[in-house]
Amino acid sequence: MNYFVTAIDTDSGKTFMSAILCQALQADYWKPVQAGFPRDADMVKKLISTDVTIFPETYLLNTPASPHAAAAIDGITISLDAFQRPNTKNDLVIEGAGGCLVPLNDNDFVVDLASRVADAVVLVADLYLGSINHTLLTVEALKKRNIPVKGIIFNGQSNPESERIILHHSGLRCLLHIQREELIDQETVKRYAHQLKENWNG
């Protein structure tokens, strides 16, 4: 299976969640579009303790900005046709850039890339004032394109009522809840990976 990790905003914790998924599923990792440095692939490699393959980016852009803008600064245009999913016998975790409706170019969005390269989406929703609206809008965008969603990973201090209403209206299930962590290292990833494996097929 090929799982696309997307989120409701930019600093939601997609890279941390991608590392947890790689650890739990013994999956390989691919970040198709990287805008700015440090590379998320380097962080994932540092956080996982399993022997997985980190595939190179299709587009490695210099500026930390929306992919369409970062590409323009580099004098290129991102094309959906350039993306070829890596060949692997393992599950593959594919980390998106920003949220679903972040533009890749004047016509295509990150969600269009997800539709092209993945079997299902894992949605990361950090909990803040406004996150209910942002999460449900993201779910609507995915459903409109008939993209299967494996479930939601909540990130941040628990807000039971926000979580309840999001799950109620989305019809999705919670795969994992990540608390605010003072230290994120391999042990943290392994702890959450164990929890995720228990919930994955529940």
N, C-alpha and C positions, 0 to 999 in steps of 0.2 A: 504494500500500500504506500501511497505517496500523500503525505499530510502537509498541507499548507498552513503555516502559522501566520495569522493576521490578527489585527487588534483594532480597538476603537479609537486609538490615538497613537502618537508617535512614541512617547516615552512610557509605554505600557509594560515593558518587561518581556518583549518577544524573544530576545536573545537568551535570557535566563530560561524561559519556558521551552525554547528549542533545545537547549542543553538537557533539560529534564526529560523531554520526549526522547532525545537520542539515547540517553542513559536507560530509560525505562524500556524502550523498544529495541535496543541494540541497533539503532537505525543510523544510517549515514546522513550527512548534512549538506545542504546546498543553499546558498544565499544568491539568487540570480542577479539582484541589483544591489550593489553597495554604494551608497553616496556618502563620501567622507571617511575619515579615519579616526580612531583605530577600526580595523575590520572586525565585524561581528563574528566572522569565521574564526578568527584568532581567539576571541573570548570563548566561543563554544569549545574549541580544542583544549583550552586551558581548564574548562570546568568539568569535562567528562573524563571518566576513568576507564571507559571501555575503548576497545580498538575499533574505531569506525573511520570511514573515509570522509574527509572534508573536500568537497568538490569546489573547483574555482568558480568565481563569479563570471557570469556572461558579460556584465557591465560593471567595471570598477571605476567609479567616478570620484573626482577629487574634492568636491564641495559638499559639505553637510547641508543638503537642501532637498526639496522635492526632486525626484528623479528627472522629471522633464526639464527643470531649471538647471540642475547640476550637469545634465547632458549638454544643454545649450552652452553652458560656460566652457565645457570641454570641446565644443565644436562638433558634436555628434547628435544624432537623433536615435532614440531607442526604438527598435522594431520588434514587434511580437514574433516575427518570423525567425529572429536570431536565437530565440530560446529553444534549446534542445535538452529535454530532461536527461540527466546522466543515467547511464546504464549501471544498475546494481542489483544484486540478488537479495539485498536487505531492504527493509522498509527505508523510506527516504523522508526526512524532515526538511521542508522547504520554507525558509523564512522570508516573509514579504518585507517590503519597505513601507513604513508608515501604516496607514489604514487602507481599507478596501478602495476608497475613491480617491486615493492619491494618484495623480496623473503620471503616466510614463511618457506620454507625448500628447499631441493635440487631440488624439482620437481614443487612446486606450488608457485604461486604469489598471491598478494593481489587481483588482478583482478579475479582470480579463486574463491576466497572467495566471492567476489561480485556476481559472476555468480551463486553461490550456494545459497545465502541467501537473495538476493534482487530482487525486481521487476524492478527497474530502478536506474540509477546513477545520482547524482547531482555532477557536476564537478566544483571544485574551481580552478580558475586560477589567481594567483597573477601576477601583471604586472611588469616585469623587462626586461632587455636586454637579449634576448634568450627565452622569454616566449612564443612567437609565435610558435617556433619550438617545445618546450616542450608540449604545449597545443595540437597542431595538432598531434604529435606522440601519446599522450595519447588517443585522440579521435580515431585514427587509431587502437590502441590496443583494445579499447572497441568495435568498429564496427567489427573488425575481429572475435570477440567472440559473436557477435550478442546480445550485452547487450544494452538495451534501455537507452538513456540518456535524462533525463528530460530537462536539459539545463545547462548553464554555469553561475556561479557567479564570477564576476570579483572583485578582491580585491586589493586596492591600488590606488595611484594617477592616475587619468584618463589618458589614452593614446588612443584617439579616433581612430587613424589609426591602432594600434595593435588590438583593439577590433573589428574594422570593418573587418579586413582581417581574423581574427580568426573565426568570425561568418560566413563570406562569404564562407570560405573553409570547415568549419565543418558542415555547414547546421543546426547548433543549434541556439537557441535563448538565449538572455541574460535574466536571471531571476532576477538579482539584481546586483547593483554595490556598493561595500563597500568602503568608503573612509578611509584614515588613521585617526584613532580615538585616541585622547589623553587619553580618559578614556573609558574603556569597562565595563559596568555594566548592570543591569536589564533594565534601561531606554533606553540605547543604543540598546539593543536587541529588546525591544518592538518597538522602532522606525523603525528598519529595518524589523522586522516581519510584520509590517503593510504594508510596501512597497512590501514585498515579496508576501503577500496575494493578493494584487492588480494585480501582474504580473503572478501569479502562473498558471492560466488557460487562459492567454491571447494568 
